[in-house]
Amino acid sequence: MNRKATPLPEPIAQLQRQLDQYRSTQSRRAKLPESLWQSAAELARQYGVHSVAHPLRLDYMRLKRRLNGLADSPRQSAEMAFVGEFPVSMREVS
C-alpha cells in the first residue's frame, strides 16, 4: 500500500515548529504551556483532533478533552452531582 504524504496545513506546521523549539529547550517530561495547548485545541476544532495530535505528537485523548471543555485539571467528576429519580407509587399520585 502506497501512502502519499499529504502536505501539512501551514497553521499546524507553524505550531509544530513552536512545539519543536519548546521541546528542544525543556526536559523530556516538562508540561506544555497552556498557550500551546490552546493553540492546538483551536486547530483541532478546524482540522480534527487526529490531524493535529498526530503530527504535533500530542496526546489524542488529552487534546480531545480540551475540545470538550474539560481541561487537564483534576477530574471534574467531583464537581458533578448525581441526581437520581425515584419512582412515584400510584398512591402518592392520587
C-alpha positions in Angstrom: 0.0 0.0 0.0 1.5 3.3 -1.1 0.6 6.3 1.0 1.3 9.7 -0.3 2.2 12.3 2.3 -0.3 15.0 2.4 1.1 18.4 3.0 0.7 19.7 6.5 -1.6 22.8 6.6 0.5 25.9 7.4 -1.1 26.7 10.8 -0.3 23.1 12.0 3.2 23.3 10.6 3.7 26.7 12.4 2.6 25.2 15.7 4.8 22.2 15.1 7.8 24.5 14.8 6.9 26.2 18.0 6.5 22.9 19.8 9.8 21.6 18.4 11.5 24.8 19.7 9.9 24.5 23.1 10.7 20.8 23.4 14.3 21.4 22.5 14.8 23.7 25.5 12.9 21.7 28.1 13.3 18.4 29.9 11.5 15.4 28.3 8.6 15.4 30.8 8.0 19.1 31.1 4.4 20.2 30.8 3.4 22.1 27.7 2.4 25.8 28.4 -1.3 26.4 28.3 -0.9 28.8 25.3 0.4 25.9 23.2 -2.4 23.6 24.3 -4.9 26.3 23.5 -3.4 26.8 20.0 -3.6 23.0 19.4 -7.2 22.9 20.5 -8.2 25.8 18.2 -6.5 23.9 15.3 -8.2 20.7 16.3 -11.6 22.4 16.0 -10.8 23.3 12.5 -8.8 20.3 11.2 -9.9 17.5 13.6 -8.2 16.0 16.7 -6.2 13.3 14.9 -5.0 15.6 12.2 -3.5 17.9 14.9 -2.5 15.4 17.6 -0.5 13.1 15.3 1.9 15.5 13.6 2.4 17.5 16.8 3.0 14.4 18.9 0.3 15.4 21.4 -1.8 13.0 23.5 -5.0 12.4 21.5 -7.3 12.0 24.4 -5.9 15.0 26.3 -6.5 17.2 23.3 -10.0 15.8 22.8 -10.9 16.5 26.4 -9.7 20.1 25.9 -12.0 20.4 22.9 -14.9 19.2 25.1 -14.2 21.9 27.6 -12.5 19.6 30.1 -9.0 20.9 30.8 -6.4 18.7 32.3 -7.3 19.9 35.8 -8.2 17.3 38.5 -11.2 15.3 37.5 -14.3 17.4 37.3 -16.5 14.5 38.4 -16.1 15.8 41.9 -17.9 18.9 40.8 -20.7 17.0 39.2 -23.5 15.8 41.4 -25.7 12.7 40.8 -29.3 13.4 40.7 -31.5 10.3 40.9 -35.2 10.0 40.3 -37.3 7.7 42.4 -40.4 6.1 41.0 -43.6 7.5 42.4 -46.1 5.0 43.6 -49.7 5.2 42.4 -50.9 6.0 46.0 -48.8 9.1 46.2 -50.1 10.4 42.8 -53.8 10.2 43.7 
